[in-house]
Amino acid sequence: MILYNITVNIDHDIHQEWLVWLKDVHIPDVLSTGLFIENKVAKIHAEEDGGLSYSIQYLLKSWEDYNLYQSKFAAELQKKYQNKYANKSVAFRTVLEIIHVEHP
């Protein structure tokens, strides 16, 4: 499985608006691609000057699904995000391959 993680630092003054938009618009748009099997949003608890940080996590079944997302959908979805929040946020992406999961 592949974990696609986007870490975002968003300005304090718009973080509530951004969080509503993220949950009501952006995540549903990403999930509508049909490539993701799970999504989580986590607030990062760390000392940050100038904003709040979040981790937005998407789980995919395979590298093929990740590559398909990147080639067909990512650019347009990222452009929509940048058009709305480019001046109020900083984001970076990390792709992780899950090699072991153990449930209690």
KEZA-845572 format. One record per residue (C-alpha): residue in one letter; residue number from 0; z, x, y. Coordinates in steps of 0.1 Angstrom, whole numbers. Last residue first. Example, Ala and Ser with C-alpha at 12.3 -4.5 7.8 and 13.67 -1.06 7.14 Angstrom:
2
+------+-----+-------+-------+-------+
| rest |  nr |    zz |    xx |    yy |
+------+-----+-------+-------+-------+
|    S |   1 |    71 |   137 |   -11 |
|    A |   0 |    78 |   123 |   -45 |
+------+-----+-------+-------+-------+
This chain:
104
+------+-----+-------+-------+-------+
| rest |  nr |    zz |    xx |    yy |
+------+-----+-------+-------+-------+
|    P | 103 |   181 |   -38 |   -55 |
|    H | 102 |   144 |   -33 |   -47 |
|    E | 101 |   127 |     0 |   -49 |
|    V | 100 |    94 |     9 |   -32 |
|    H |  99 |    75 |    41 |   -37 |
|    I |  98 |    43 |    57 |   -24 |
|    I |  97 |    38 |    38 |     8 |
|    E |  96 |     9 |    54 |    26 |
|    L |  95 |    17 |    55 |    64 |
|    V |  94 |    -6 |    50 |    94 |
|    T |  93 |     9 |    57 |   128 |
|    R |  92 |    -3 |    42 |   161 |
|    F |  91 |     8 |    50 |   196 |
|    A |  90 |    15 |    26 |   225 |
|    V |  89 |    24 |    29 |   262 |
|    S |  88 |    30 |    -2 |   282 |
|    K |  87 |    28 |   -18 |   317 |
|    N |  86 |    -5 |    -5 |   330 |
|    A |  85 |   -25 |   -12 |   298 |
|    Y |  84 |    -9 |   -46 |   293 |
|    K |  83 |   -36 |   -73 |   295 |
|    N |  82 |   -69 |   -55 |   294 |
|    Q |  81 |   -53 |   -29 |   270 |
|    Y |  80 |   -43 |   -57 |   245 |
|    K |  79 |   -77 |   -73 |   246 |
|    K |  78 |   -93 |   -39 |   241 |
|    Q |  77 |   -70 |   -32 |   211 |
|    L |  76 |   -81 |   -64 |   195 |
|    E |  75 |  -118 |   -56 |   200 |
|    A |  74 |  -115 |   -20 |   188 |
|    A |  73 |   -94 |   -29 |   157 |
|    F |  72 |  -116 |   -56 |   142 |
|    K |  71 |  -147 |   -44 |   122 |
|    S |  70 |  -143 |    -6 |   116 |
|    Q |  69 |  -106 |    -3 |   118 |
|    Y |  68 |   -99 |   -34 |    98 |
|    L |  67 |  -124 |   -24 |    71 |
|    N |  66 |  -108 |    11 |    69 |
|    Y |  65 |   -73 |    -5 |    65 |
|    D |  64 |   -86 |   -29 |    38 |
|    E |  63 |  -103 |     0 |    20 |
|    W |  62 |   -71 |    21 |    23 |
|    S |  61 |   -54 |    -6 |     3 |
|    K |  60 |   -30 |   -36 |     1 |
|    L |  59 |   -22 |   -38 |    38 |
|    L |  58 |    12 |   -41 |    56 |
|    Y |  57 |    14 |   -45 |    94 |
|    Q |  56 |    43 |   -32 |   114 |
|    I |  55 |    50 |   -36 |   151 |
|    S |  54 |    77 |   -12 |   162 |
|    Y |  53 |    93 |   -19 |   196 |
|    S |  52 |   105 |     1 |   226 |
|    L |  51 |   120 |   -11 |   258 |
|    G |  50 |   111 |     4 |   292 |
|    G |  49 |   115 |    28 |   320 |
|    D |  48 |   139 |    53 |   306 |
|    E |  47 |   146 |    48 |   270 |
|    E |  46 |   179 |    53 |   251 |
|    A |  45 |   172 |    41 |   216 |
|    H |  44 |   174 |     9 |   197 |
|    I |  43 |   139 |     2 |   185 |
|    K |  42 |   132 |   -35 |   183 |
|    A |  41 |   115 |   -45 |   151 |
|    V |  40 |    84 |   -66 |   146 |
|    K |  39 |    73 |   -73 |   110 |
|    N |  38 |    40 |   -83 |    94 |
|    E |  37 |    29 |   -89 |    58 |
|    I |  36 |    -2 |   -92 |    36 |
|    F |  35 |   -28 |   -80 |    61 |
|    L |  34 |   -66 |   -81 |    56 |
|    G |  33 |   -73 |  -118 |    64 |
|    T |  32 |   -86 |  -110 |    99 |
|    S |  31 |   -65 |  -139 |   111 |
|    L |  30 |   -34 |  -116 |   108 |
|    V |  29 |   -45 |   -96 |   138 |
|    D |  28 |   -52 |  -127 |   159 |
|    P |  27 |   -19 |  -142 |   148 |
|    I |  26 |    -1 |  -110 |   158 |
|    H |  25 |   -18 |  -110 |   193 |
|    V |  24 |   -13 |  -146 |   204 |
|    D |  23 |    21 |  -162 |   198 |
|    K |  22 |    42 |  -132 |   186 |
|    L |  21 |    27 |  -106 |   210 |
|    W |  20 |    23 |  -130 |   239 |
|    V |  19 |    60 |  -140 |   235 |
|    L |  18 |    70 |  -104 |   233 |
|    W |  17 |    49 |   -95 |   263 |
|    E |  16 |    64 |  -122 |   285 |
|    Q |  15 |    99 |  -110 |   275 |
|    H |  14 |    89 |   -73 |   281 |
|    I |  13 |    75 |   -79 |   316 |
|    D |  12 |   101 |   -64 |   339 |
|    H |  11 |   115 |   -40 |   314 |
|    D |  10 |    82 |   -21 |   310 |
|    I |   9 |    69 |   -19 |   274 |
|    N |   8 |    72 |    11 |   250 |
|    V |   7 |    51 |     3 |   219 |
|    T |   6 |    51 |    18 |   184 |
|    I |   5 |    22 |     5 |   163 |
|    N |   4 |    27 |     9 |   126 |
|    Y |   3 |     1 |     4 |    99 |
|    L |   2 |    18 |     5 |    65 |
|    I |   1 |    -6 |    10 |    36 |
|    M |   0 |     0 |     0 |     0 |
+------+-----+-------+-------+-------+
